[in-house]
Amino acid sequence: MNKELINVMEEIVTTLVTVSMLSPDYQTFCQCNKCRNDIMALSLNTLPSHYVTTEEGRKLVFEQLNTNENRKWINKRIISAIHTVGKYPKHD
């Protein structure tokens, strides 16, 4: 069975985490892959997933989710995750 599932929310969160971590407000936080992945995982666990199976479906859901209001809502969860991971990093 060759079935590709795409979580559009994951794509959006990945992009927004990258942008957030580049901003001057968050450059003092650890930028390692472990912390970045923890931030994405924590953010995604507080957001609804939006799975699609086609590129057409991905584009449609992306357009629905990629609004100013939704980005603000998603960014609140990302910012919370950045602070949580910054306070309790899981480094080796």
mmCIF file as gemmi writes it, N, C-alpha and C atoms, coordinates in Angstrom:
data_model
loop_
_atom_site.group_PDB
_atom_site.id
_atom_site.type_symbol
_atom_site.label_atom_id
_atom_site.label_alt_id
_atom_site.label_comp_id
_atom_site.label_asym_id
_atom_site.label_entity_id
_atom_site.label_seq_id
_atom_site.pdbx_PDB_ins_code
_atom_site.Cartn_x
_atom_site.Cartn_y
_atom_site.Cartn_z
_atom_site.occupancy
_atom_site.B_iso_or_equiv
_atom_site.pdbx_formal_charge
_atom_site.auth_seq_id
_atom_site.auth_asym_id
_atom_site.pdbx_PDB_model_num
ATOM 1 N N . MET Axp A 1 ? 0.847 -1.164 0 1 0 ? 1 A 1
ATOM 2 C CA . MET Axp A 1 ? 0 0 0 1 0 ? 1 A 1
ATOM 3 C C . MET Axp A 1 ? 0.903 1.241 0 1 0 ? 1 A 1
ATOM 4 N N . ASN Axp A 2 ? 0.805 2.051 -1.028 1 0 ? 2 A 1
ATOM 5 C CA . ASN Axp A 2 ? 1.607 3.268 -1.157 1 0 ? 2 A 1
ATOM 6 C C . ASN Axp A 2 ? 0.687 4.471 -1.028 1 0 ? 2 A 1
ATOM 7 N N . LYS Axp A 3 ? 0.517 4.926 0.196 1 0 ? 3 A 1
ATOM 8 C CA . LYS Axp A 3 ? -0.413 6.011 0.468 1 0 ? 3 A 1
ATOM 9 C C . LYS Axp A 3 ? 0.346 7.161 1.117 1 0 ? 3 A 1
ATOM 10 N N . GLU Axp A 4 ? 0.351 8.308 0.46 1 0 ? 4 A 1
ATOM 11 C CA . GLU Axp A 4 ? 1.054 9.462 1.009 1 0 ? 4 A 1
ATOM 12 C C . GLU Axp A 4 ? 0.072 10.352 1.754 1 0 ? 4 A 1
ATOM 13 N N . LEU Axp A 5 ? 0.396 10.603 3.012 1 0 ? 5 A 1
ATOM 14 C CA . LEU Axp A 5 ? -0.399 11.513 3.83 1 0 ? 5 A 1
ATOM 15 C C . LEU Axp A 5 ? 0.418 12.765 4.082 1 0 ? 5 A 1
ATOM 16 N N . ILE Axp A 6 ? -0.211 13.897 3.935 1 0 ? 6 A 1
ATOM 17 C CA . ILE Axp A 6 ? 0.456 15.175 4.171 1 0 ? 6 A 1
ATOM 18 C C . ILE Axp A 6 ? -0.312 15.912 5.255 1 0 ? 6 A 1
ATOM 19 N N . ASN Axp A 7 ? 0.391 16.293 6.318 1 0 ? 7 A 1
ATOM 20 C CA . ASN Axp A 7 ? -0.212 17.108 7.372 1 0 ? 7 A 1
ATOM 21 C C . ASN Axp A 7 ? 0.12 18.563 7.043 1 0 ? 7 A 1
ATOM 22 N N . VAL Axp A 8 ? -0.855 19.272 6.518 1 0 ? 8 A 1
ATOM 23 C CA . VAL Axp A 8 ? -0.643 20.656 6.099 1 0 ? 8 A 1
ATOM 24 C C . VAL Axp A 8 ? -0.277 21.532 7.294 1 0 ? 8 A 1
ATOM 25 N N . MET Axp A 9 ? -0.845 21.242 8.456 1 0 ? 9 A 1
ATOM 26 C CA . MET Axp A 9 ? -0.506 22.014 9.651 1 0 ? 9 A 1
ATOM 27 C C . MET Axp A 9 ? 0.982 21.883 9.959 1 0 ? 9 A 1
ATOM 28 N N . GLU Axp A 10 ? 1.541 20.694 9.754 1 0 ? 10 A 1
ATOM 29 C CA . GLU Axp A 10 ? 2.97 20.485 9.997 1 0 ? 10 A 1
ATOM 30 C C . GLU Axp A 10 ? 3.813 21.356 9.066 1 0 ? 10 A 1
ATOM 31 N N . GLU Axp A 11 ? 3.415 21.458 7.808 1 0 ? 11 A 1
ATOM 32 C CA . GLU Axp A 11 ? 4.14 22.309 6.863 1 0 ? 11 A 1
ATOM 33 C C . GLU Axp A 11 ? 4.119 23.766 7.316 1 0 ? 11 A 1
ATOM 34 N N . ILE Axp A 12 ? 2.955 24.227 7.755 1 0 ? 12 A 1
ATOM 35 C CA . ILE Axp A 12 ? 2.822 25.615 8.2 1 0 ? 12 A 1
ATOM 36 C C . ILE Axp A 12 ? 3.645 25.852 9.459 1 0 ? 12 A 1
ATOM 37 N N . VAL Axp A 13 ? 3.549 24.938 10.422 1 0 ? 13 A 1
ATOM 38 C CA . VAL Axp A 13 ? 4.295 25.087 11.675 1 0 ? 13 A 1
ATOM 39 C C . VAL Axp A 13 ? 5.801 25.076 11.403 1 0 ? 13 A 1
ATOM 40 N N . THR Axp A 14 ? 6.266 24.207 10.541 1 0 ? 14 A 1
ATOM 41 C CA . THR Axp A 14 ? 7.688 24.143 10.209 1 0 ? 14 A 1
ATOM 42 C C . THR Axp A 14 ? 8.176 25.487 9.678 1 0 ? 14 A 1
ATOM 43 N N . THR Axp A 15 ? 7.418 26.07 8.773 1 0 ? 15 A 1
ATOM 44 C CA . THR Axp A 15 ? 7.784 27.373 8.212 1 0 ? 15 A 1
ATOM 45 C C . THR Axp A 15 ? 7.758 28.463 9.27 1 0 ? 15 A 1
ATOM 46 N N . LEU Axp A 16 ? 6.699 28.501 10.074 1 0 ? 16 A 1
ATOM 47 C CA . LEU Axp A 16 ? 6.569 29.553 11.08 1 0 ? 16 A 1
ATOM 48 C C . LEU Axp A 16 ? 7.609 29.42 12.195 1 0 ? 16 A 1
ATOM 49 N N . VAL Axp A 17 ? 7.99 28.199 12.555 1 0 ? 17 A 1
ATOM 50 C CA . VAL Axp A 17 ? 9.047 28.009 13.559 1 0 ? 17 A 1
ATOM 51 C C . VAL Axp A 17 ? 10.369 28.545 13.005 1 0 ? 17 A 1
ATOM 52 N N . THR Axp A 18 ? 10.664 28.25 11.757 1 0 ? 18 A 1
ATOM 53 C CA . THR Axp A 18 ? 11.892 28.744 11.131 1 0 ? 18 A 1
ATOM 54 C C . THR Axp A 18 ? 11.927 30.268 11.154 1 0 ? 18 A 1
ATOM 55 N N . VAL Axp A 19 ? 10.832 30.891 10.758 1 0 ? 19 A 1
ATOM 56 C CA . VAL Axp A 19 ? 10.759 32.357 10.742 1 0 ? 19 A 1
ATOM 57 C C . VAL Axp A 19 ? 10.885 32.913 12.158 1 0 ? 19 A 1
ATOM 58 N N . SER Axp A 20 ? 10.18 32.309 13.103 1 0 ? 20 A 1
ATOM 59 C CA . SER Axp A 20 ? 10.22 32.789 14.491 1 0 ? 20 A 1
ATOM 60 C C . SER Axp A 20 ? 11.62 32.705 15.073 1 0 ? 20 A 1
ATOM 61 N N . MET Axp A 21 ? 12.307 31.593 14.827 1 0 ? 21 A 1
ATOM 62 C CA . MET Axp A 21 ? 13.631 31.399 15.411 1 0 ? 21 A 1
ATOM 63 C C . MET Axp A 21 ? 14.674 32.347 14.803 1 0 ? 21 A 1
ATOM 64 N N . LEU Axp A 22 ? 14.385 32.903 13.641 1 0 ? 22 A 1
ATOM 65 C CA . LEU Axp A 22 ? 15.291 33.864 13.017 1 0 ? 22 A 1
ATOM 66 C C . LEU Axp A 22 ? 15.061 35.285 13.519 1 0 ? 22 A 1
ATOM 67 N N . SER Axp A 23 ? 13.93 35.517 14.165 1 0 ? 23 A 1
ATOM 68 C CA . SER Axp A 23 ? 13.621 36.873 14.626 1 0 ? 23 A 1
ATOM 69 C C . SER Axp A 23 ? 14.514 37.24 15.811 1 0 ? 23 A 1
ATOM 70 N N . PRO Axp A 24 ? 14.823 38.519 15.965 1 0 ? 24 A 1
ATOM 71 C CA . PRO Axp A 24 ? 15.679 38.965 17.077 1 0 ? 24 A 1
ATOM 72 C C . PRO Axp A 24 ? 15.14 38.569 18.455 1 0 ? 24 A 1
ATOM 73 N N . ASP Axp A 25 ? 13.824 38.459 18.586 1 0 ? 25 A 1
ATOM 74 C CA . ASP Axp A 25 ? 13.217 38.112 19.875 1 0 ? 25 A 1
ATOM 75 C C . ASP Axp A 25 ? 13.617 36.725 20.372 1 0 ? 25 A 1
ATOM 76 N N . TYR Axp A 26 ? 13.952 35.818 19.45 1 0 ? 26 A 1
ATOM 77 C CA . TYR Axp A 26 ? 14.199 34.425 19.84 1 0 ? 26 A 1
ATOM 78 C C . TYR Axp A 26 ? 15.603 33.939 19.506 1 0 ? 26 A 1
ATOM 79 N N . GLN Axp A 27 ? 16.507 34.829 19.122 1 0 ? 27 A 1
ATOM 80 C CA . GLN Axp A 27 ? 17.866 34.411 18.782 1 0 ? 27 A 1
ATOM 81 C C . GLN Axp A 27 ? 18.67 33.983 19.997 1 0 ? 27 A 1
ATOM 82 N N . THR Axp A 28 ? 18.21 34.325 21.194 1 0 ? 28 A 1
ATOM 83 C CA . THR Axp A 28 ? 18.916 33.889 22.403 1 0 ? 28 A 1
ATOM 84 C C . THR Axp A 28 ? 18.55 32.459 22.786 1 0 ? 28 A 1
ATOM 85 N N . PHE Axp A 29 ? 17.51 31.905 22.162 1 0 ? 29 A 1
ATOM 86 C CA . PHE Axp A 29 ? 17.099 30.532 22.445 1 0 ? 29 A 1
ATOM 87 C C . PHE Axp A 29 ? 17.974 29.572 21.648 1 0 ? 29 A 1
ATOM 88 N N . CYS Axp A 30 ? 18.124 28.37 22.17 1 0 ? 30 A 1
ATOM 89 C CA . CYS Axp A 30 ? 18.928 27.352 21.498 1 0 ? 30 A 1
ATOM 90 C C . CYS Axp A 30 ? 18.365 27.078 20.101 1 0 ? 30 A 1
ATOM 91 N N . GLN Axp A 31 ? 19.254 26.984 19.122 1 0 ? 31 A 1
ATOM 92 C CA . GLN Axp A 31 ? 18.858 26.779 17.728 1 0 ? 31 A 1
ATOM 93 C C . GLN Axp A 31 ? 19.177 25.36 17.234 1 0 ? 31 A 1
ATOM 94 N N . CYS Axp A 32 ? 19.556 24.461 18.147 1 0 ? 32 A 1
ATOM 95 C CA . CYS Axp A 32 ? 19.943 23.109 17.719 1 0 ? 32 A 1
ATOM 96 C C . CYS Axp A 32 ? 18.727 22.347 17.182 1 0 ? 32 A 1
ATOM 97 N N . ASN Axp A 33 ? 18.992 21.287 16.417 1 0 ? 33 A 1
ATOM 98 C CA . ASN Axp A 33 ? 17.912 20.497 15.814 1 0 ? 33 A 1
ATOM 99 C C . ASN Axp A 33 ? 17.005 19.867 16.859 1 0 ? 33 A 1
ATOM 100 N N . LYS Axp A 34 ? 17.572 19.423 17.979 1 0 ? 34 A 1
ATOM 101 C CA . LYS Axp A 34 ? 16.77 18.796 19.039 1 0 ? 34 A 1
ATOM 102 C C . LYS Axp A 34 ? 15.746 19.793 19.58 1 0 ? 34 A 1
ATOM 103 N N . CYS Axp A 35 ? 16.202 21.001 19.923 1 0 ? 35 A 1
ATOM 104 C CA . CYS Axp A 35 ? 15.28 22.012 20.461 1 0 ? 35 A 1
ATOM 105 C C . CYS Axp A 35 ? 14.259 22.43 19.408 1 0 ? 35 A 1
ATOM 106 N N . ARG Axp A 36 ? 14.719 22.599 18.177 1 0 ? 36 A 1
ATOM 107 C CA . ARG Axp A 36 ? 13.808 22.984 17.088 1 0 ? 36 A 1
ATOM 108 C C . ARG Axp A 36 ? 12.726 21.919 16.892 1 0 ? 36 A 1
ATOM 109 N N . ASN Axp A 37 ? 13.131 20.655 16.873 1 0 ? 37 A 1
ATOM 110 C CA . ASN Axp A 37 ? 12.156 19.568 16.72 1 0 ? 37 A 1
ATOM 111 C C . ASN Axp A 37 ? 11.216 19.49 17.914 1 0 ? 37 A 1
ATOM 112 N N . ASP Axp A 38 ? 11.737 19.732 19.115 1 0 ? 38 A 1
ATOM 113 C CA . ASP Axp A 38 ? 10.876 19.746 20.305 1 0 ? 38 A 1
ATOM 114 C C . ASP Axp A 38 ? 9.854 20.879 20.221 1 0 ? 38 A 1
ATOM 115 N N . ILE Axp A 39 ? 10.277 22.035 19.732 1 0 ? 39 A 1
ATOM 116 C CA . ILE Axp A 39 ? 9.358 23.169 19.565 1 0 ? 39 A 1
ATOM 117 C C . ILE Axp A 39 ? 8.26 22.806 18.568 1 0 ? 39 A 1
ATOM 118 N N . MET Axp A 40 ? 8.643 22.194 17.455 1 0 ? 40 A 1
ATOM 119 C CA . MET Axp A 40 ? 7.641 21.809 16.453 1 0 ? 40 A 1
ATOM 120 C C . MET Axp A 40 ? 6.694 20.75 17.003 1 0 ? 40 A 1
ATOM 121 N N . ALA Axp A 41 ? 7.234 19.746 17.698 1 0 ? 41 A 1
ATOM 122 C CA . ALA Axp A 41 ? 6.391 18.681 18.249 1 0 ? 41 A 1
ATOM 123 C C . ALA Axp A 41 ? 5.422 19.234 19.287 1 0 ? 41 A 1
ATOM 124 N N . LEU Axp A 42 ? 5.919 20.06 20.191 1 0 ? 42 A 1
ATOM 125 C CA . LEU Axp A 42 ? 5.061 20.639 21.221 1 0 ? 42 A 1
ATOM 126 C C . LEU Axp A 42 ? 3.98 21.516 20.591 1 0 ? 42 A 1
ATOM 127 N N . SER Axp A 43 ? 4.344 22.298 19.603 1 0 ? 43 A 1
ATOM 128 C CA . SER Axp A 43 ? 3.368 23.136 18.898 1 0 ? 43 A 1
ATOM 129 C C . SER Axp A 43 ? 2.308 22.281 18.214 1 0 ? 43 A 1
ATOM 130 N N . LEU Axp A 44 ? 2.76 21.27 17.475 1 0 ? 44 A 1
ATOM 131 C CA . LEU Axp A 44 ? 1.819 20.42 16.731 1 0 ? 44 A 1
ATOM 132 C C . LEU Axp A 44 ? 0.889 19.644 17.656 1 0 ? 44 A 1
ATOM 133 N N . ASN Axp A 45 ? 1.361 19.305 18.85 1 0 ? 45 A 1
ATOM 134 C CA . ASN Axp A 45 ? 0.505 18.589 19.802 1 0 ? 45 A 1
ATOM 135 C C . ASN Axp A 45 ? -0.603 19.466 20.366 1 0 ? 45 A 1
ATOM 136 N N . THR Axp A 46 ? -0.499 20.778 20.196 1 0 ? 46 A 1
ATOM 137 C CA . THR Axp A 46 ? -1.544 21.685 20.684 1 0 ? 46 A 1
ATOM 138 C C . THR Axp A 46 ? -2.424 22.21 19.552 1 0 ? 46 A 1
ATOM 139 N N . LEU Axp A 47 ? -2.139 21.782 18.336 1 0 ? 47 A 1
ATOM 140 C CA . LEU Axp A 47 ? -2.882 22.244 17.163 1 0 ? 47 A 1
ATOM 141 C C . LEU Axp A 47 ? -3.576 21.069 16.478 1 0 ? 47 A 1
ATOM 142 N N . PRO Axp A 48 ? -4.694 21.327 15.811 1 0 ? 48 A 1
ATOM 143 C CA . PRO Axp A 48 ? -5.356 20.236 15.084 1 0 ? 48 A 1
ATOM 144 C C . PRO Axp A 48 ? -4.566 19.863 13.828 1 0 ? 48 A 1
ATOM 145 N N . SER Axp A 49 ? -4.485 18.571 13.553 1 0 ? 49 A 1
ATOM 146 C CA . SER Axp A 49 ? -3.823 18.137 12.325 1 0 ? 49 A 1
ATOM 147 C C . SER Axp A 49 ? -4.805 18.296 11.162 1 0 ? 49 A 1
ATOM 148 N N . HIS Axp A 50 ? -4.251 18.494 9.982 1 0 ? 50 A 1
ATOM 149 C CA . HIS Axp A 50 ? -5.057 18.635 8.765 1 0 ? 50 A 1
ATOM 150 C C . HIS Axp A 50 ? -4.391 17.799 7.677 1 0 ? 50 A 1
ATOM 151 N N . TYR Axp A 51 ? -4.766 16.513 7.621 1 0 ? 51 A 1
ATOM 152 C CA . TYR Axp A 51 ? -4.161 15.593 6.667 1 0 ? 51 A 1
ATOM 153 C C . TYR Axp A 51 ? -4.884 15.626 5.333 1 0 ? 51 A 1
ATOM 154 N N . VAL Axp A 52 ? -4.1 15.537 4.272 1 0 ? 52 A 1
ATOM 155 C CA . VAL Axp A 52 ? -4.627 15.437 2.918 1 0 ? 52 A 1
ATOM 156 C C . VAL Axp A 52 ? -3.827 14.358 2.188 1 0 ? 52 A 1
ATOM 157 N N . THR Axp A 53 ? -4.349 13.929 1.051 1 0 ? 53 A 1
ATOM 158 C CA . THR Axp A 53 ? -3.663 12.879 0.288 1 0 ? 53 A 1
ATOM 159 C C . THR Axp A 53 ? -3.273 13.318 -1.117 1 0 ? 53 A 1
ATOM 160 N N . THR Axp A 54 ? -3.691 14.51 -1.523 1 0 ? 54 A 1
ATOM 161 C CA . THR Axp A 54 ? -3.36 14.987 -2.866 1 0 ? 54 A 1
ATOM 162 C C . THR Axp A 54 ? -2.779 16.393 -2.797 1 0 ? 54 A 1
ATOM 163 N N . GLU Axp A 55 ? -2.081 16.769 -3.841 1 0 ? 55 A 1
ATOM 164 C CA . GLU Axp A 55 ? -1.533 18.122 -3.931 1 0 ? 55 A 1
ATOM 165 C C . GLU Axp A 55 ? -2.661 19.149 -4.008 1 0 ? 55 A 1
ATOM 166 N N . GLU Axp A 56 ? -3.724 18.803 -4.699 1 0 ? 56 A 1
ATOM 167 C CA . GLU Axp A 56 ? -4.886 19.698 -4.786 1 0 ? 56 A 1
ATOM 168 C C . GLU Axp A 56 ? -5.486 19.931 -3.398 1 0 ? 56 A 1
ATOM 169 N N . GLY Axp A 57 ? -5.608 18.856 -2.628 1 0 ? 57 A 1
ATOM 170 C CA . GLY Axp A 57 ? -6.115 18.971 -1.264 1 0 ? 57 A 1
ATOM 171 C C . GLY Axp A 57 ? -5.182 19.79 -0.392 1 0 ? 57 A 1
ATOM 172 N N . ARG Axp A 58 ? -3.869 19.617 -0.577 1 0 ? 58 A 1
ATOM 173 C CA . ARG Axp A 58 ? -2.886 20.383 0.188 1 0 ? 58 A 1
ATOM 174 C C . ARG Axp A 58 ? -3.037 21.872 -0.083 1 0 ? 58 A 1
ATOM 175 N N . LYS Axp A 59 ? -3.162 22.225 -1.356 1 0 ? 59 A 1
ATOM 176 C CA . LYS Axp A 59 ? -3.307 23.641 -1.716 1 0 ? 59 A 1
ATOM 177 C C . LYS Axp A 59 ? -4.58 24.237 -1.126 1 0 ? 59 A 1
ATOM 178 N N . LEU Axp A 60 ? -5.661 23.494 -1.187 1 0 ? 60 A 1
ATOM 179 C CA . LEU Axp A 60 ? -6.941 23.975 -0.666 1 0 ? 60 A 1
ATOM 180 C C . LEU Axp A 60 ? -6.876 24.195 0.844 1 0 ? 60 A 1
ATOM 181 N N . VAL Axp A 61 ? -6.37 23.212 1.577 1 0 ? 61 A 1
ATOM 182 C CA . VAL Axp A 61 ? -6.28 23.327 3.037 1 0 ? 61 A 1
ATOM 183 C C . VAL Axp A 61 ? -5.27 24.403 3.42 1 0 ? 61 A 1
ATOM 184 N N . PHE Axp A 62 ? -4.165 24.496 2.68 1 0 ? 62 A 1
ATOM 185 C CA . PHE Axp A 62 ? -3.165 25.525 2.967 1 0 ? 62 A 1
ATOM 186 C C . PHE Axp A 62 ? -3.789 26.915 2.852 1 0 ? 62 A 1
ATOM 187 N N . GLU Axp A 63 ? -4.568 27.138 1.804 1 0 ? 63 A 1
ATOM 188 C CA . GLU Axp A 63 ? -5.237 28.434 1.625 1 0 ? 63 A 1
ATOM 189 C C . GLU Axp A 63 ? -6.202 28.717 2.77 1 0 ? 63 A 1
ATOM 190 N N . GLN Axp A 64 ? -6.906 27.694 3.229 1 0 ? 64 A 1
ATOM 191 C CA . GLN Axp A 64 ? -7.851 27.87 4.332 1 0 ? 64 A 1
ATOM 192 C C . GLN Axp A 64 ? -7.13 28.19 5.639 1 0 ? 64 A 1
ATOM 193 N N . LEU Axp A 65 ? -5.994 27.563 5.869 1 0 ? 65 A 1
ATOM 194 C CA . LEU Axp A 65 ? -5.263 27.748 7.126 1 0 ? 65 A 1
ATOM 195 C C . LEU Axp A 65 ? -4.348 28.969 7.118 1 0 ? 65 A 1
ATOM 196 N N . ASN Axp A 66 ? -3.88 29.362 5.96 1 0 ? 66 A 1
ATOM 197 C CA . ASN Axp A 66 ? -2.876 30.417 5.858 1 0 ? 66 A 1
ATOM 198 C C . ASN Axp A 66 ? -3.53 31.804 5.779 1 0 ? 66 A 1
ATOM 199 N N . THR Axp A 67 ? -4.244 32.158 6.847 1 0 ? 67 A 1
ATOM 200 C CA . THR Axp A 67 ? -4.84 33.49 6.96 1 0 ? 67 A 1
ATOM 201 C C . THR Axp A 67 ? -4.145 34.221 8.104 1 0 ? 67 A 1
ATOM 202 N N . ASN Axp A 68 ? -4.271 35.535 8.137 1 0 ? 68 A 1
ATOM 203 C CA . ASN Axp A 68 ? -3.656 36.308 9.228 1 0 ? 68 A 1
ATOM 204 C C . ASN Axp A 68 ? -4.14 35.825 10.584 1 0 ? 68 A 1
ATOM 205 N N . GLU Axp A 69 ? -5.441 35.61 10.699 1 0 ? 69 A 1
ATOM 206 C CA . GLU Axp A 69 ? -6.02 35.168 11.978 1 0 ? 69 A 1
ATOM 207 C C . GLU Axp A 69 ? -5.465 33.813 12.398 1 0 ? 69 A 1
ATOM 208 N N . ASN Axp A 70 ? -5.409 32.862 11.472 1 0 ? 70 A 1
ATOM 209 C CA . ASN Axp A 70 ? -4.882 31.532 11.798 1 0 ? 70 A 1
ATOM 210 C C . ASN Axp A 70 ? -3.393 31.567 12.106 1 0 ? 70 A 1
ATOM 211 N N . ARG Axp A 71 ? -2.627 32.382 11.363 1 0 ? 71 A 1
ATOM 212 C CA . ARG Axp A 71 ? -1.187 32.479 11.638 1 0 ? 71 A 1
ATOM 213 C C . ARG Axp A 71 ? -0.942 33.038 13.034 1 0 ? 71 A 1
ATOM 214 N N . LYS Axp A 72 ? -1.74 34.022 13.445 1 0 ? 72 A 1
ATOM 215 C CA . LYS Axp A 72 ? -1.612 34.562 14.809 1 0 ? 72 A 1
ATOM 216 C C . LYS Axp A 72 ? -1.908 33.479 15.834 1 0 ? 72 A 1
ATOM 217 N N . TRP Axp A 73 ? -2.957 32.707 15.602 1 0 ? 73 A 1
ATOM 218 C CA . TRP Axp A 73 ? -3.368 31.622 16.498 1 0 ? 73 A 1
ATOM 219 C C . TRP Axp A 73 ? -2.275 30.551 16.577 1 0 ? 73 A 1
ATOM 220 N N . ILE Axp A 74 ? -1.722 30.182 15.427 1 0 ? 74 A 1
ATOM 221 C CA . ILE Axp A 74 ? -0.651 29.181 15.377 1 0 ? 74 A 1
ATOM 222 C C . ILE Axp A 74 ? 0.613 29.734 16.043 1 0 ? 74 A 1
ATOM 223 N N . ASN Axp A 75 ? 0.942 30.987 15.756 1 0 ? 75 A 1
ATOM 224 C CA . ASN Axp A 75 ? 2.144 31.599 16.342 1 0 ? 75 A 1
ATOM 225 C C . ASN Axp A 75 ? 2.079 31.662 17.859 1 0 ? 75 A 1
ATOM 226 N N . LYS Axp A 76 ? 0.906 31.848 18.431 1 0 ? 76 A 1
ATOM 227 C CA . LYS Axp A 76 ? 0.773 31.846 19.895 1 0 ? 76 A 1
ATOM 228 C C . LYS Axp A 76 ? 1.228 30.514 20.467 1 0 ? 76 A 1
ATOM 229 N N . ARG Axp A 77 ? 0.854 29.429 19.812 1 0 ? 77 A 1
ATOM 230 C CA . ARG Axp A 77 ? 1.254 28.1 20.276 1 0 ? 77 A 1
ATOM 231 C C . ARG Axp A 77 ? 2.752 27.875 20.072 1 0 ? 77 A 1
ATOM 232 N N . ILE Axp A 78 ? 3.286 28.378 18.968 1 0 ? 78 A 1
ATOM 233 C CA . ILE Axp A 78 ? 4.72 28.249 18.709 1 0 ? 78 A 1
ATOM 234 C C . ILE Axp A 78 ? 5.519 29.034 19.746 1 0 ? 78 A 1
ATOM 235 N N . ILE Axp A 79 ? 5.105 30.251 20.036 1 0 ? 79 A 1
ATOM 236 C CA . ILE Axp A 79 ? 5.801 31.083 21.025 1 0 ? 79 A 1
ATOM 237 C C . ILE Axp A 79 ? 5.772 30.42 22.397 1 0 ? 79 A 1
ATOM 238 N N . SER Axp A 80 ? 4.635 29.859 22.755 1 0 ? 80 A 1
ATOM 239 C CA . SER Axp A 80 ? 4.534 29.138 24.023 1 0 ? 80 A 1
ATOM 240 C C . SER Axp A 80 ? 5.508 27.96 24.043 1 0 ? 80 A 1
ATOM 241 N N . ALA Axp A 81 ? 5.58 27.227 22.929 1 0 ? 81 A 1
ATOM 242 C CA . ALA Axp A 81 ? 6.49 26.078 22.838 1 0 ? 81 A 1
ATOM 243 C C . ALA Axp A 81 ? 7.951 26.52 22.901 1 0 ? 81 A 1
ATOM 244 N N . ILE Axp A 82 ? 8.285 27.631 22.257 1 0 ? 82 A 1
ATOM 245 C CA . ILE Axp A 82 ? 9.662 28.144 22.306 1 0 ? 82 A 1
ATOM 246 C C . ILE Axp A 82 ? 10.061 28.421 23.753 1 0 ? 82 A 1
ATOM 247 N N . HIS Axp A 83 ? 9.174 29.063 24.5 1 0 ? 83 A 1
ATOM 248 C CA . HIS Axp A 83 ? 9.483 29.386 25.893 1 0 ? 83 A 1
ATOM 249 C C . HIS Axp A 83 ? 9.565 28.128 26.765 1 0 ? 83 A 1
ATOM 250 N N . THR Axp A 84 ? 8.688 27.161 26.516 1 0 ? 84 A 1
ATOM 251 C CA . THR Axp A 84 ? 8.717 25.913 27.286 1 0 ? 84 A 1
ATOM 252 C C . THR Axp A 84 ? 10.009 25.149 27.024 1 0 ? 84 A 1
ATOM 253 N N . VAL Axp A 85 ? 10.366 24.992 25.755 1 0 ? 85 A 1
ATOM 254 C CA . VAL Axp A 85 ? 11.594 24.268 25.409 1 0 ? 85 A 1
ATOM 255 C C . VAL Axp A 85 ? 12.819 25.045 25.895 1 0 ? 85 A 1
ATOM 256 N N . GLY Axp A 86 ? 12.764 26.363 25.819 1 0 ? 86 A 1
ATOM 257 C CA . GLY Axp A 86 ? 13.872 27.179 26.319 1 0 ? 86 A 1
ATOM 258 C C . GLY Axp A 86 ? 14.075 27.019 27.818 1 0 ? 86 A 1
ATOM 259 N N . LYS Axp A 87 ? 12.97 26.868 28.54 1 0 ? 87 A 1
ATOM 260 C CA . LYS Axp A 87 ? 13.039 26.715 29.997 1 0 ? 87 A 1
ATOM 261 C C . LYS Axp A 87 ? 13.433 25.292 30.396 1 0 ? 87 A 1
ATOM 262 N N . TYR Axp A 88 ? 12.98 24.307 29.628 1 0 ? 88 A 1
ATOM 263 C CA . TYR Axp A 88 ? 13.234 22.892 29.939 1 0 ? 88 A 1
ATOM 264 C C . TYR Axp A 88 ? 13.837 22.169 28.731 1 0 ? 88 A 1
ATOM 265 N N . PRO Axp A 89 ? 15.041 22.536 28.296 1 0 ? 89 A 1
ATOM 266 C CA . PRO Axp A 89 ? 15.639 21.867 27.132 1 0 ? 89 A 1
ATOM 267 C C . PRO Axp A 89 ? 15.952 20.404 27.444 1 0 ? 89 A 1
ATOM 268 N N . LYS Axp A 90 ? 15.915 19.574 26.431 1 0 ? 90 A 1
ATOM 269 C CA . LYS Axp A 90 ? 16.163 18.132 26.584 1 0 ? 90 A 1
ATOM 270 C C . LYS Axp A 90 ? 17.491 17.732 25.949 1 0 ? 90 A 1
ATOM 271 N N . HIS Axp A 91 ? 18.504 18.565 26.144 1 0 ? 91 A 1
ATOM 272 C CA . HIS Axp A 91 ? 19.817 18.256 25.578 1 0 ? 91 A 1
ATOM 273 C C . HIS Axp A 91 ? 20.418 17.035 26.258 1 0 ? 91 A 1
ATOM 274 N N . ASP Axp A 92 ? 21.302 16.356 25.513 1 0 ? 92 A 1
ATOM 275 C CA . ASP Axp A 92 ? 22.003 15.179 26.058 1 0 ? 92 A 1
ATOM 276 C C . ASP Axp A 92 ? 22.916 15.555 27.198 1 0 ? 92 A 1
